[in-house]
């Protein structure tokens, strides 16, 4: 019984992975991509050009 549950969970995980990677698009099922799902987030950014990425000095941490 436990072995069957483990096999079903593995198959479900493989199915979800295949779906999330777009491998099931042939069957008409594919996930919405993040850029297509929430375009309003791009418009909500406040001055994104001001973002500055700096390297951390390991001696100061």
PQR file with spaces between the fields and no chain letter, atoms N, CA, C, O and H, PARSE charges and radii, in Angstrom:
ATOM       1  N    UNK     1       0.823   -1.194    0.000 -0.4000 1.5000
ATOM       2  CA   UNK     1       0.000    0.000    0.000 -0.0000 2.0000
ATOM       3  C    UNK     1       0.870    1.263    0.000  0.5500 1.7000
ATOM       4  O    UNK     1       0.619    2.201   -0.757 -0.5500 1.4000
ATOM       5  N    UNK     2       1.895    1.273    0.860 -0.4000 1.5000
ATOM       6  CA   UNK     2       2.795    2.417    0.925 -0.0000 2.0000
ATOM       7  C    UNK     2       3.593    2.557   -0.370  0.5500 1.7000
ATOM       8  O    UNK     2       3.849    3.668   -0.834 -0.5500 1.4000
ATOM       9  H    UNK     2       2.099    0.511    1.476  0.4000 1.0000
ATOM      10  N    UNK     3       3.978    1.434   -0.942 -0.4000 1.5000
ATOM      11  CA   UNK     3       4.722    1.449   -2.195 -0.0000 2.0000
ATOM      12  C    UNK     3       3.873    2.077   -3.306  0.5500 1.7000
ATOM      13  O    UNK     3       4.385    2.848   -4.117 -0.5500 1.4000
ATOM      14  H    UNK     3       3.770    0.531   -0.565  0.4000 1.0000
ATOM      15  N    UNK     4       2.595    1.751   -3.344 -0.4000 1.5000
ATOM      16  CA   UNK     4       1.687    2.322   -4.337 -0.0000 2.0000
ATOM      17  C    UNK     4       1.572    3.834   -4.155  0.5500 1.7000
ATOM      18  O    UNK     4       1.558    4.576   -5.137 -0.5500 1.4000
ATOM      19  H    UNK     4       2.179    1.124   -2.685  0.4000 1.0000
ATOM      20  N    UNK     5       1.490    4.294   -2.917 -0.4000 1.5000
ATOM      21  CA   UNK     5       1.403    5.723   -2.636 -0.0000 2.0000
ATOM      22  C    UNK     5       2.663    6.447   -3.107  0.5500 1.7000
ATOM      23  O    UNK     5       2.580    7.529   -3.689 -0.5500 1.4000
ATOM      24  H    UNK     5       1.501    3.691   -2.119  0.4000 1.0000
ATOM      25  N    UNK     6       3.819    5.852   -2.857 -0.4000 1.5000
ATOM      26  CA   UNK     6       5.079    6.465   -3.283 -0.0000 2.0000
ATOM      27  C    UNK     6       5.147    6.533   -4.802  0.5500 1.7000
ATOM      28  O    UNK     6       5.565    7.550   -5.355 -0.5500 1.4000
ATOM      29  H    UNK     6       3.886    4.974   -2.384  0.4000 1.0000
ATOM      30  N    UNK     7       4.748    5.479   -5.474 -0.4000 1.5000
ATOM      31  CA   UNK     7       4.759    5.464   -6.940 -0.0000 2.0000
ATOM      32  C    UNK     7       3.803    6.526   -7.484  0.5500 1.7000
ATOM      33  O    UNK     7       4.145    7.228   -8.436 -0.5500 1.4000
ATOM      34  H    UNK     7       4.409    4.653   -5.024  0.4000 1.0000
ATOM      35  N    UNK     8       2.626    6.654   -6.902 -0.4000 1.5000
ATOM      36  CA   UNK     8       1.669    7.667   -7.352 -0.0000 2.0000
ATOM      37  C    UNK     8       2.204    9.079   -7.139  0.5500 1.7000
ATOM      38  O    UNK     8       2.005    9.953   -7.984 -0.5500 1.4000
ATOM      39  H    UNK     8       2.348    6.084   -6.129  0.4000 1.0000
ATOM      40  N    UNK     9       2.873    9.305   -6.030 -0.4000 1.5000
ATOM      41  CA   UNK     9       3.457   10.621   -5.787 -0.0000 2.0000
ATOM      42  C    UNK     9       4.584   10.938   -6.764  0.5500 1.7000
ATOM      43  O    UNK     9       4.708   12.074   -7.222 -0.5500 1.4000
ATOM      44  H    UNK     9       3.035    8.595   -5.344  0.4000 1.0000
ATOM      45  N    UNK    10       5.394    9.951   -7.081 -0.4000 1.5000
ATOM      46  CA   UNK    10       6.470   10.163   -8.059 -0.0000 2.0000
ATOM      47  C    UNK    10       5.883   10.464   -9.434  0.5500 1.7000
ATOM      48  O    UNK    10       6.359   11.364  -10.125 -0.5500 1.4000
ATOM      49  H    UNK    10       5.293    9.028   -6.710  0.4000 1.0000
ATOM      50  N    UNK    11       4.864    9.726   -9.834 -0.4000 1.5000
ATOM      51  CA   UNK    11       4.218    9.963  -11.135 -0.0000 2.0000
ATOM      52  C    UNK    11       3.565   11.347  -11.156  0.5500 1.7000
ATOM      53  O    UNK    11       3.641   12.051  -12.163 -0.5500 1.4000
ATOM      54  H    UNK    11       4.477    8.994   -9.272  0.4000 1.0000
ATOM      55  N    UNK    12       2.929   11.738  -10.059 -0.4000 1.5000
ATOM      56  CA   UNK    12       2.307   13.065   -9.990 -0.0000 2.0000
ATOM      57  C    UNK    12       3.367   14.164  -10.091  0.5500 1.7000
ATOM      58  O    UNK    12       3.158   15.166  -10.775 -0.5500 1.4000
ATOM      59  H    UNK    12       2.867   11.166   -9.241  0.4000 1.0000
ATOM      60  N    UNK    13       4.491   13.980   -9.418 -0.4000 1.5000
ATOM      61  CA   UNK    13       5.567   14.972   -9.496 -0.0000 2.0000
ATOM      62  C    UNK    13       6.157   15.056  -10.895  0.5500 1.7000
ATOM      63  O    UNK    13       6.441   16.152  -11.380 -0.5500 1.4000
ATOM      64  H    UNK    13       4.661   13.166   -8.862  0.4000 1.0000
ATOM      65  N    UNK    14       6.343   13.932  -11.540 -0.4000 1.5000
ATOM      66  CA   UNK    14       6.853   13.944  -12.917 -0.0000 2.0000
ATOM      67  C    UNK    14       5.862   14.621  -13.857  0.5500 1.7000
ATOM      68  O    UNK    14       6.252   15.370  -14.752 -0.5500 1.4000
ATOM      69  H    UNK    14       6.113   13.043  -11.146  0.4000 1.0000
ATOM      70  N    UNK    15       4.582   14.351  -13.646 -0.4000 1.5000
ATOM      71  CA   UNK    15       3.556   14.997  -14.465 -0.0000 2.0000
ATOM      72  C    UNK    15       3.542   16.502  -14.267  0.5500 1.7000
ATOM      73  O    UNK    15       3.434   17.257  -15.233 -0.5500 1.4000
ATOM      74  H    UNK    15       4.264   13.742  -12.919  0.4000 1.0000
ATOM      75  N    UNK    16       3.650   16.938  -13.029 -0.4000 1.5000
ATOM      76  CA   UNK    16       3.681   18.380  -12.753 -0.0000 2.0000
ATOM      77  C    UNK    16       4.924   19.026  -13.367  0.5500 1.7000
ATOM      78  O    UNK    16       4.848   20.114  -13.937 -0.5500 1.4000
ATOM      79  H    UNK    16       3.737   16.324  -12.244  0.4000 1.0000
ATOM      80  N    UNK    17       6.053   18.356  -13.250 -0.4000 1.5000
ATOM      81  CA   UNK    17       7.285   18.904  -13.830 -0.0000 2.0000
ATOM      82  C    UNK    17       7.156   19.023  -15.353  0.5500 1.7000
ATOM      83  O    UNK    17       7.539   20.037  -15.936 -0.5500 1.4000
ATOM      84  H    UNK    17       6.115   17.472  -12.787  0.4000 1.0000
ATOM      85  N    UNK    18       6.622   17.993  -15.980 -0.4000 1.5000
ATOM      86  CA   UNK    18       6.440   18.027  -17.435 -0.0000 2.0000
ATOM      87  C    UNK    18       5.495   19.156  -17.826  0.5500 1.7000
ATOM      88  O    UNK    18       5.738   19.860  -18.807 -0.5500 1.4000
ATOM      89  H    UNK    18       6.312   17.169  -15.505  0.4000 1.0000
ATOM      90  N    UNK    19       4.421   19.332  -17.063 -0.4000 1.5000
ATOM      91  CA   UNK    19       3.466   20.402  -17.359 -0.0000 2.0000
ATOM      92  C    UNK    19       4.109   21.776  -17.177  0.5500 1.7000
ATOM      93  O    UNK    19       3.944   22.657  -18.021 -0.5500 1.4000
ATOM      94  H    UNK    19       4.224   18.760  -16.267  0.4000 1.0000
ATOM      95  N    UNK    20       4.848   21.961  -16.067 -0.4000 1.5000
ATOM      96  CA   UNK    20       5.431   23.272  -15.786 -0.0000 2.0000
ATOM      97  C    UNK    20       6.527   23.649  -16.767  0.5500 1.7000
ATOM      98  O    UNK    20       6.801   24.835  -16.951 -0.5500 1.4000
ATOM      99  H    UNK    20       4.982   21.245  -15.382  0.4000 1.0000
ATOM     100  N    UNK    21       7.160   22.673  -17.401 -0.4000 1.5000
ATOM     101  CA   UNK    21       8.199   22.947  -18.387 -0.0000 2.0000
ATOM     102  C    UNK    21       7.635   23.094  -19.795  0.5500 1.7000
ATOM     103  O    UNK    21       8.375   23.392  -20.732 -0.5500 1.4000
ATOM     104  H    UNK    21       6.937   21.709  -17.252  0.4000 1.0000
ATOM     105  N    UNK    22       6.329   22.888  -19.949 -0.4000 1.5000
ATOM     106  CA   UNK    22       5.690   23.055  -21.251 -0.0000 2.0000
ATOM     107  C    UNK    22       5.732   21.813  -22.118  0.5500 1.7000
ATOM     108  O    UNK    22       5.423   21.885  -23.308 -0.5500 1.4000
ATOM     109  H    UNK    22       5.727   22.647  -19.187  0.4000 1.0000
ATOM     110  N    UNK    23       6.106   20.675  -21.550 -0.4000 1.5000
ATOM     111  CA   UNK    23       6.202   19.445  -22.332 -0.0000 2.0000
ATOM     112  C    UNK    23       4.824   18.907  -22.726  0.5500 1.7000
ATOM     113  O    UNK    23       4.722   18.103  -23.653 -0.5500 1.4000
ATOM     114  H    UNK    23       6.356   20.617  -20.584  0.4000 1.0000
ATOM     115  N    UNK    24       3.780   19.332  -22.048 -0.4000 1.5000
ATOM     116  CA   UNK    24       2.440   18.856  -22.353 -0.0000 2.0000
ATOM     117  C    UNK    24       1.661   19.835  -23.237  0.5500 1.7000
ATOM     118  O    UNK    24       0.445   19.710  -23.376 -0.5500 1.4000
ATOM     119  H    UNK    24       3.863   19.985  -21.295  0.4000 1.0000
ATOM     120  N    UNK    25       2.351   20.798  -23.828 -0.4000 1.5000
ATOM     121  CA   UNK    25       1.699   21.772  -24.701 -0.0000 2.0000
ATOM     122  C    UNK    25       1.102   21.096  -25.929  0.5500 1.7000
ATOM     123  O    UNK    25       0.152   21.602  -26.525 -0.5500 1.4000
ATOM     124  H    UNK    25       3.340   20.900  -23.715  0.4000 1.0000
ATOM     125  N    UNK    26       1.653   19.973  -26.296 -0.4000 1.5000
ATOM     126  CA   UNK    26       1.139   19.204  -27.424 -0.0000 2.0000
ATOM     127  C    UNK    26      -0.313   18.797  -27.191  0.5500 1.7000
ATOM     128  O    UNK    26      -1.095   18.690  -28.135 -0.5500 1.4000
ATOM     129  H    UNK    26       2.425   19.561  -25.812  0.4000 1.0000
ATOM     130  N    UNK    27      -0.665   18.573  -25.930 -0.4000 1.5000
ATOM     131  CA   UNK    27      -2.023   18.165  -25.570 -0.0000 2.0000
ATOM     132  C    UNK    27      -2.919   19.349  -25.234  0.5500 1.7000
ATOM     133  O    UNK    27      -4.067   19.161  -24.829 -0.5500 1.4000
ATOM     134  H    UNK    27      -0.030   18.660  -25.163  0.4000 1.0000
ATOM     135  N    UNK    28      -2.413   20.556  -25.395 -0.4000 1.5000
ATOM     136  CA   UNK    28      -3.216   21.751  -25.148 -0.0000 2.0000
ATOM     137  C    UNK    28      -3.169   22.247  -23.722  0.5500 1.7000
ATOM     138  O    UNK    28      -3.952   23.122  -23.350 -0.5500 1.4000
ATOM     139  H    UNK    28      -1.481   20.709  -25.723  0.4000 1.0000
ATOM     140  N    UNK    29      -2.278   21.715  -22.919 -0.4000 1.5000
ATOM     141  CA   UNK    29      -2.137   22.193  -21.542 -0.0000 2.0000
ATOM     142  C    UNK    29      -0.747   22.772  -21.362  0.5500 1.7000
ATOM     143  O    UNK    29       0.258   22.084  -21.540 -0.5500 1.4000
ATOM     144  H    UNK    29      -1.642   21.005  -23.221  0.4000 1.0000
ATOM     145  N    UNK    30      -0.706   24.032  -21.009 -0.4000 1.5000
ATOM     146  CA   UNK    30       0.581   24.667  -20.738 -0.0000 2.0000
ATOM     147  C    UNK    30       0.362   25.777  -19.717  0.5500 1.7000
ATOM     148  O    UNK    30      -0.691   26.413  -19.703 -0.5500 1.4000
ATOM     149  H    UNK    30      -1.522   24.591  -20.864  0.4000 1.0000
ATOM     150  N    UNK    31       1.348   26.005  -18.870 -0.4000 1.5000
ATOM     151  CA   UNK    31       1.200   27.032  -17.838 -0.0000 2.0000
ATOM     152  C    UNK    31       1.361   28.430  -18.424  0.5500 1.7000
ATOM     153  O    UNK    31       2.026   28.622  -19.442 -0.5500 1.4000
ATOM     154  H    UNK    31       2.204   25.488  -18.882  0.4000 1.0000
ATOM     155  N    UNK    32       0.742   29.394  -17.766 -0.4000 1.5000
ATOM     156  CA   UNK    32       0.950   30.788  -18.155 -0.0000 2.0000
ATOM     157  C    UNK    32       2.300   31.225  -17.618  0.5500 1.7000
ATOM     158  O    UNK    32       2.645   30.919  -16.477 -0.5500 1.4000
ATOM     159  H    UNK    32       0.202   29.238  -16.939  0.4000 1.0000
ATOM     160  N    UNK    33       3.038   31.911  -18.401 -0.4000 1.5000
ATOM     161  CA   UNK    33       4.346   32.386  -17.964 -0.0000 2.0000
ATOM     162  C    UNK    33       4.166   33.592  -17.054  0.5500 1.7000
ATOM     163  O    UNK    33       3.134   34.261  -17.099 -0.5500 1.4000
ATOM     164  H    UNK    33       2.758   32.160  -19.328  0.4000 1.0000
ATOM     165  N    UNK    34       5.169   33.868  -16.232 -0.4000 1.5000
ATOM     166  CA   UNK    34       5.057   34.953  -15.268 -0.0000 2.0000
ATOM     167  C    UNK    34       4.848   36.294  -15.952  0.5500 1.7000
ATOM     168  O    UNK    34       4.052   37.106  -15.480 -0.5500 1.4000
ATOM     169  H    UNK    34       6.007   33.325  -16.196  0.4000 1.0000
ATOM     170  N    UNK    35       5.542   36.542  -17.047 -0.4000 1.5000
ATOM     171  CA   UNK    35       5.402   37.834  -17.714 -0.0000 2.0000
ATOM     172  C    UNK    35       4.016   38.003  -18.309  0.5500 1.7000
ATOM     173  O    UNK    35       3.528   39.128  -18.417 -0.5500 1.4000
ATOM     174  H    UNK    35       6.188   35.883  -17.430  0.4000 1.0000
ATOM     175  N    UNK    36       3.372   36.910  -18.698 -0.4000 1.5000
ATOM     176  CA   UNK    36       2.032   36.995  -19.262 -0.0000 2.0000
ATOM     177  C    UNK    36       0.978   37.088  -18.166  0.5500 1.7000
ATOM     178  O    UNK    36      -0.114   37.610  -18.391 -0.5500 1.4000
ATOM     179  H    UNK    36       3.769   35.996  -18.611  0.4000 1.0000
ATOM     180  N    UNK    37       1.306   36.584  -16.986 -0.4000 1.5000
ATOM     181  CA   UNK    37       0.311   36.492  -15.930 -0.0000 2.0000
ATOM     182  C    UNK    37       0.188   37.788  -15.128  0.5500 1.7000
ATOM     183  O    UNK    37      -0.916   38.147  -14.719 -0.5500 1.4000
ATOM     184  H    UNK    37       2.193   36.160  -16.804  0.4000 1.0000
ATOM     185  N    UNK    38       1.287   38.492  -14.896 -0.4000 1.5000
ATOM     186  CA   UNK    38       1.260   39.681  -14.063 -0.0000 2.0000
ATOM     187  C    UNK    38       1.980   40.864  -14.728  0.5500 1.7000
ATOM     188  O    UNK    38       3.007   41.318  -14.224 -0.5500 1.4000
ATOM     189  H    UNK    38       2.184   38.199  -15.229  0.4000 1.0000
ATOM     190  N    UNK    39       1.461   41.359  -15.834 -0.4000 1.5000
ATOM     191  CA   UNK    39       2.146   42.475  -16.493 -0.0000 2.0000
ATOM     192  C    UNK    39       2.055   43.770  -15.702  0.5500 1.7000
ATOM     193  O    UNK    39       2.856   44.678  -15.922 -0.5500 1.4000
ATOM     194  H    UNK    39       0.627   40.990  -16.244  0.4000 1.0000
ATOM     195  N    UNK    40       1.095   43.876  -14.784 -0.4000 1.5000
ATOM     196  CA   UNK    40       0.942   45.110  -14.011 -0.0000 2.0000
ATOM     197  C    UNK    40       2.119   45.351  -13.081  0.5500 1.7000
ATOM     198  O    UNK    40       2.363   46.489  -12.680 -0.5500 1.4000
ATOM     199  H    UNK    40       0.445   43.138  -14.606  0.4000 1.0000
ATOM     200  N    UNK    41       2.852   44.304  -12.731 -0.4000 1.5000
ATOM     201  CA   UNK    41       4.012   44.490  -11.851 -0.0000 2.0000
ATOM     202  C    UNK    41       5.094   45.330  -12.524  0.5500 1.7000
ATOM     203  O    UNK    41       5.806   46.072  -11.847 -0.5500 1.4000
ATOM     204  H    UNK    41       2.653   43.379  -13.056  0.4000 1.0000
ATOM     205  N    UNK    42       5.226   45.225  -13.826 -0.4000 1.5000
ATOM     206  CA   UNK    42       6.218   46.039  -14.528 -0.0000 2.0000
ATOM     207  C    UNK    42       5.860   47.511  -14.469  0.5500 1.7000
ATOM     208  O    UNK    42       6.739   48.369  -14.380 -0.5500 1.4000
ATOM     209  H    UNK    42       4.648   44.623  -14.375  0.4000 1.0000
ATOM     210  N    UNK    43       4.560   47.804  -14.518 -0.4000 1.5000
ATOM     211  CA   UNK    43       4.138   49.206  -14.467 -0.0000 2.0000
ATOM     212  C    UNK    43       4.184   49.770  -13.053  0.5500 1.7000
ATOM     213  O    UNK    43       4.172   50.989  -12.887 -0.5500 1.4000
ATOM     214  H    UNK    43       3.847   47.107  -14.590  0.4000 1.0000
ATOM     215  N    UNK    44       4.237   48.925  -12.036 -0.4000 1.5000
ATOM     216  CA   UNK    44       4.251   49.393  -10.651 -0.0000 2.0000
ATOM     217  C    UNK    44       5.661   49.715  -10.163  0.5500 1.7000
ATOM     218  O    UNK    44       5.819   50.230   -9.056 -0.5500 1.4000
ATOM     219  H    UNK    44       4.247   47.934  -12.172  0.4000 1.0000
ATOM     220  N    UNK    45       6.667   49.431  -10.942 -0.4000 1.5000
ATOM     221  CA   UNK    45       8.037   49.692  -10.508 -0.0000 2.0000
ATOM     222  C    UNK    45       8.283   51.194  -10.422  0.5500 1.7000
ATOM     223  O    UNK    45       7.880   51.956  -11.301 -0.5500 1.4000
ATOM     224  H    UNK    45       6.539   49.012  -11.841  0.4000 1.0000
ATOM     225  N    UNK    46       8.937   51.595   -9.370 -0.4000 1.5000
ATOM     226  CA   UNK    46       9.246   53.002   -9.170 -0.0000 2.0000
ATOM     227  C    UNK    46      10.739   53.187   -9.418  0.5500 1.7000
ATOM     228  O    UNK    46      11.561   52.674   -8.658 -0.5500 1.4000
ATOM     229  H    UNK    46       9.265   50.976   -8.656  0.4000 1.0000
ATOM     230  N    UNK    47      11.088   53.895  -10.443 -0.4000 1.5000
ATOM     231  CA   UNK    47      12.459   54.192  -10.841 -0.0000 2.0000
ATOM     232  C    UNK    47      13.371   52.969  -10.819  0.5500 1.7000
ATOM     233  O    UNK    47      14.314   52.938  -10.027 -0.5500 1.4000
ATOM     234  H    UNK    47      10.421   54.312  -11.060  0.4000 1.0000
ATOM     235  N    UNK    48      13.129   51.964  -11.655 -0.4000 1.5000
ATOM     236  CA   UNK    48      13.981   50.766  -11.653 -0.0000 2.0000
ATOM     237  C    UNK    48      15.413   51.052  -12.083  0.5500 1.7000
ATOM     238  O    UNK    48      16.312   50.272  -11.769 -0.5500 1.4000
ATOM     239  H    UNK    48      12.364   51.989  -12.298  0.4000 1.0000
ATOM     240  N    UNK    49      15.645   52.146  -12.790 -0.4000 1.5000
ATOM     241  CA   UNK    49      16.999   52.485  -13.221 -0.0000 2.0000
ATOM     242  C    UNK    49      17.881   52.892  -12.042  0.5500 1.7000
ATOM     243  O    UNK    49      19.103   52.948  -12.179 -0.5500 1.4000
ATOM     244  H    UNK    49      14.914   52.780  -13.045  0.4000 1.0000
ATOM     245  N    UNK    50      17.285   53.172  -10.901 -0.4000 1.5000
ATOM     246  CA   UNK    50      18.055   53.552   -9.715 -0.0000 2.0000
ATOM     247  C    UNK    50      18.608   52.343   -8.966  0.5500 1.7000
ATOM     248  O    UNK    50      19.391   52.502   -8.030 -0.5500 1.4000
ATOM     249  H    UNK    50      16.292   53.126  -10.789  0.4000 1.0000
ATOM     250  N    UNK    51      18.217   51.163   -9.361 -0.4000 1.5000
ATOM     251  CA   UNK    51      18.695   49.947   -8.710 -0.0000 2.0000
ATOM     252  C    UNK    51      20.183   49.767   -8.990  0.5500 1.7000
ATOM     253  O    UNK    51      20.623   49.810  -10.139 -0.5500 1.4000
ATOM     254  H    UNK    51      17.581   51.034  -10.121  0.4000 1.0000
ATOM     255  N    UNK    52      20.939   49.569   -7.933 -0.4000 1.5000
ATOM     256  CA   UNK    52      22.376   49.401   -8.059 -0.0000 2.0000
ATOM     257  C    UNK    52      22.789   48.126   -7.327  0.5500 1.7000
ATOM     258  O    UNK    52      22.478   47.958   -6.148 -0.5500 1.4000
ATOM     259  H    UNK    52      20.582   49.534   -7.000  0.4000 1.0000
ATOM     260  N    UNK    53      23.479   47.244   -8.013 -0.4000 1.5000
ATOM     261  CA   UNK    53      23.930   45.990   -7.424 -0.0000 2.0000
ATOM     262  C    UNK    53      25.400   46.144   -7.062  0.5500 1.7000
ATOM     263  O    UNK    53      26.238   46.500   -7.890 -0.5500 1.4000
ATOM     264  H    UNK    53      23.731   47.381   -8.971  0.4000 1.0000
ATOM     265  N    UNK    54      25.679   45.864   -5.804 -0.4000 1.5000
ATOM     266  CA   UNK    54      27.046   46.006   -5.318 -0.0000 2.0000
ATOM     267  C    UNK    54      27.558   44.668   -4.818  0.5500 1.7000
ATOM     268  O    UNK    54      26.792   43.829   -4.343 -0.5500 1.4000
ATOM     269  H    UNK    54      24.998   45.575   -5.131  0.4000 1.0000
ATOM     270  N    UNK    55      28.854   44.485   -4.932 -0.4000 1.5000
ATOM     271  CA   UNK    55      29.477   43.283   -4.386 -0.0000 2.0000
ATOM     272  C    UNK    55      29.752   43.501   -2.889  0.5500 1.7000
ATOM     273  O    UNK    55      30.109   44.600   -2.465 -0.5500 1.4000
ATOM     274  H    UNK    55      29.476   45.167   -5.317  0.4000 1.0000
ATOM     275  N    UNK    56      29.580   42.457   -2.121 -0.4000 1.5000
ATOM     276  CA   UNK    56      29.812   42.536   -0.683 -0.0000 2.0000
ATOM     277  C    UNK    56      31.276   42.265   -0.399  0.5500 1.7000
ATOM     278  O    UNK    56      31.847   41.308   -0.922 -0.5500 1.4000
ATOM     279  H    UNK    56      29.290   41.564   -2.465  0.4000 1.0000
ATOM     280  N    UNK    57      31.881   43.096    0.419 -0.4000 1.5000
ATOM     281  CA   UNK    57      33.261   42.894    0.850 -0.0000 2.0000
ATOM     282  C    UNK    57      33.258   41.810    1.923  0.5500 1.7000
ATOM     283  O    UNK    57      32.697   42.032    2.996 -0.5500 1.4000
ATOM     284  H    UNK    57      31.417   43.874    0.844  0.4000 1.0000
ATOM     285  N    UNK    58      33.874   40.626    1.675 -0.4000 1.5000
ATOM     286  CA   UNK    58      33.833   39.535    2.653 -0.0000 2.0000
ATOM     287  C    UNK    58      34.446   39.895    3.994  0.5500 1.7000
ATOM     288  O    UNK    58      34.101   39.279    5.002 -0.5500 1.4000
ATOM     289  H    UNK    58      34.330   40.446    0.803  0.4000 1.0000
ATOM     290  N    UNK    59      35.336   40.863    4.040 -0.4000 1.5000
ATOM     291  CA   UNK    59      35.980   41.251    5.287 -0.0000 2.0000
ATOM     292  C    UNK    59      35.058   42.052    6.207  0.5500 1.7000
ATOM     293  O    UNK    59      35.291   42.111    7.415 -0.5500 1.4000
ATOM     294  H    UNK    59      35.616   41.364    3.221  0.4000 1.0000
ATOM     295  N    UNK    60      34.028   42.661    5.654 -0.4000 1.5000
ATOM     296  CA   UNK    60      33.124   43.495    6.444 -0.0000 2.0000
ATOM     297  C    UNK    60      31.872   42.763    6.905  0.5500 1.7000
ATOM     298  O    UNK    60      31.064   43.319    7.649 -0.5500 1.4000
ATOM     299  H    UNK    60      33.839   42.613    4.673  0.4000 1.0000
ATOM     300  N    UNK    61      31.711   41.536    6.473 -0.4000 1.5000
ATOM     301  CA   UNK    61      30.495   40.802    6.830 -0.0000 2.0000
ATOM     302  C    UNK    61      30.652   40.102    8.141  0.5500 1.7000
ATOM     303  O    UNK    61      29.726   39.434    8.600 -0.5500 1.4000
ATOM     304  H    UNK    61      32.367   41.084    5.869  0.4000 1.0000
